Amino acid sequence: MMPTQSALEALKHLRDPSTFQWYVIPLFAFVVYVYAVEVERKNWKLIFAGLAFWGMDWFNEIWNSLVFHFTQFAPVWGAPGKSAYEILIGLNIEISFMFAIAGIAFAKMLPEDKKMKIIGIPNRWFFAIVNSIFCVVVELLLNAAGALTWDYVWWNAGAPYLIVIFGYLTFFIVSYWVFDMKSVKKQLATLGVIFSVDLLAILVFGVALGWL
């Protein structure tokens, strides 16, 4: 099976340092600023929720790259458009910075009372579902613009259900779960597991085997 044109385009720029653009630096500074503000406020649960969201995205991006490796057809989603640096076949540095702060932004919407219901739905689930749908709507626009590509019939604009569930809902569930943990120790332990799995996968599948 031959790779799709979009996959070939993404591979062309994969981890190519010549694509670097200086706007990456202020983007990075903005991410640092967002976290620094919450550190200053000692808003640890918000910081941990943001990191959990980001770590879950890394997990998704790794298995997405593995899908391409094993099929040699296409990743489930690809990012072949212009970027200052393409980290993985479906992840560029701009997307990664966005996910790094998205979890903080979305967790700020949560009511203090986690038992409160909105139209009869527990508010954590309500916001997880609504925000997941919102994110997929954004992806639909990116796909229409050709910045984000989908090459499988079960993961595209005509069948967005799996994108909602596995593309975002899992992120929000884990992020909000970490946000509501009573113990900083448990929050740190959970983040440790998430990022340890990510790092191990990168070291094994990326560095050692070269599959990413």
N, C-alpha and C positions, 0 to 999 in steps of 0.2 A: 504494500500500500504506500503510495506516494504522499509526502506531506502536502498539506494545503498551501495555497499561495500566502495566506496570512501567517501561517506557521513559519514558512521560509523567510518571510519578511522580518518576523520577530527574531528568528535565529541570526539573521544578518547583523543585528545590532546588539546581540546578547553580550553583556559585560564588555562592551567596547568603550574604553576610556576616552576615545577621540570624540565621543558625542557629548562630553561634559559641557555644561553651560553654567555661567556664574550665578544665575538665579537660584541655583540649588542652595547657595550659602544663606541668603535671607530666608528661604523656606526652612532650612535647618534651624536658623536662629529663632524663627517663629515657633517651631515645635518646642525648642528649649524654653522659650518664654512662657508658653502655655503651662508646661510642667513646673517651671520656677514659681509662677504665681500660686499654684496649688500647694507647692512645698512651703512657701512663705505663710500660707494660711493653715498649714499642717492638715490639709484636707486629704489624708492618706487614702481613705476609701475611694475617693474620686480618682486619685493617681493610680491605684491598683486596678480599678475598673477599666481605666484607659489602657493600661499595660496588658490586661487580660484580653481586651478587644484586639489589640495589635498582635499579641502572641497567637491568637486564634487565626488571624489572617495569615500569618506566616505558615501555620500548619496547612491551611487550605492551599496556599501558593506552592508548597512543596509537593503535595499529592497531585496538584494540577500539572506540575512539571513532570512528575513520574508517569502520568497518563500519556503525555506526549512521548516520553522515552519508550514506553512499552508498546504503544500503538504505531509510532512513527507516522501518524496521520495528522493529529492536531491536539493541542491541549483543550481542556474543557472550555477555557476562556484564554484569549491571547491579547497581548498589548503590543501590536506591531507599529503603532504610531510613533511620531517624533517624541523623543524623551532625552533628558540630560544624562540618563544612565538606566539601562534595562538590567535589572538584577536577576530576574527569572523570566521565563517565557511569557508569563502572564502578570508580571509585577515589575513596574518601573519605580524609580526613586520618588517620583511625584505621588504615585498611589500609596507607597509605603509611608511617606510623611503624612498623607491625609488620614490613613488608618491609625497612625500613631496618636493623633489628637481627636479622632472621631469618637472614640470610646468615652473620653472626658466630656465632650460636647453633648453626647446623647445621655450620659448618666446625670448631667445637670438637670435634665427634664424630670427626673424621678421625684415623686412626692416623698417627704420624710416618712410618712406612714405607709409602710409596705403592704399593710392589710387593706388599705383603701381600694375601693373598686370604681372603675369607670365604665359606665353603661353595663354594669353587672360583671365586668371582667376584672380580675386582680390587676392592679395598675402595672406591675412589672411585665406581665404577659401582654397587656394592652400596648404598652410602649414598645415592647420587643417586636410585636407583630406589625404595628403601624410603621415603626422606623425601618423594619426590614422591607416592607412594601415601598416606602419612600426611596430607600437605597436602590432597589431594583428599578424603579421608575427612572432614576438618574442613570443607571446602567443601560436602560433601553435607549436613552438619548445618546449616550456615548457610543452604543452599538450602531445607532442610525447614522452617527457622524463618522463611523469607521475607525474610531479610536480604540474600541473594545470589540473583539471578534468572537463569535460563537459558531462552531462548525458541526455540532451534534444536534439531532432533531429533538432530543430530550432535554436540551439546555439551550433555549433560544427565546426569541421574542414571542413565539407562538406557544411556548410551554414554559412560562416563567416560574412554575411552582417549585421546582427543585432549587432554582436560584434563590427564591425567598427563604426556603427551609435551610439548605446547606450552604448557601452563599452568604447568608446574613443572620438568620434567626439563631443559629448555634452561637454566633459571636455575641449577640445580645443576651442570650440566656446565661452564658458563662460570665460575661462582664457584670451583669446585674447580680448574679449569684455571689461573685467576689465582692461587689459593692456592699451587699447586705450582711456579709460575714461579721460576726461580733468580735472576732479576735484577729489582731494584726498578724499574729503568728500563723493562723490558718490562711490568711490572705497571701502572705509571703510563701507559704508552703505550696499553695495552689499555683501561684505564679512560677515557682521553682519547677514544678512538674511540667507546666505548659512550655516554658522556655527550654527546659532540659530536653524534652521530646523534640522541639524544633532544632536545637543545636545538634543533638545526636543525629537527626535525620540529615541535616546539612553536611555534617562531617562524614557520615557513611555514604549517603547517596550522591552528595555533591563532590566533596574533596576526595574521598577514597575511590569511589566508583565512577565519578564523572557523569552521572546520569541527569544532573540538574543543569 
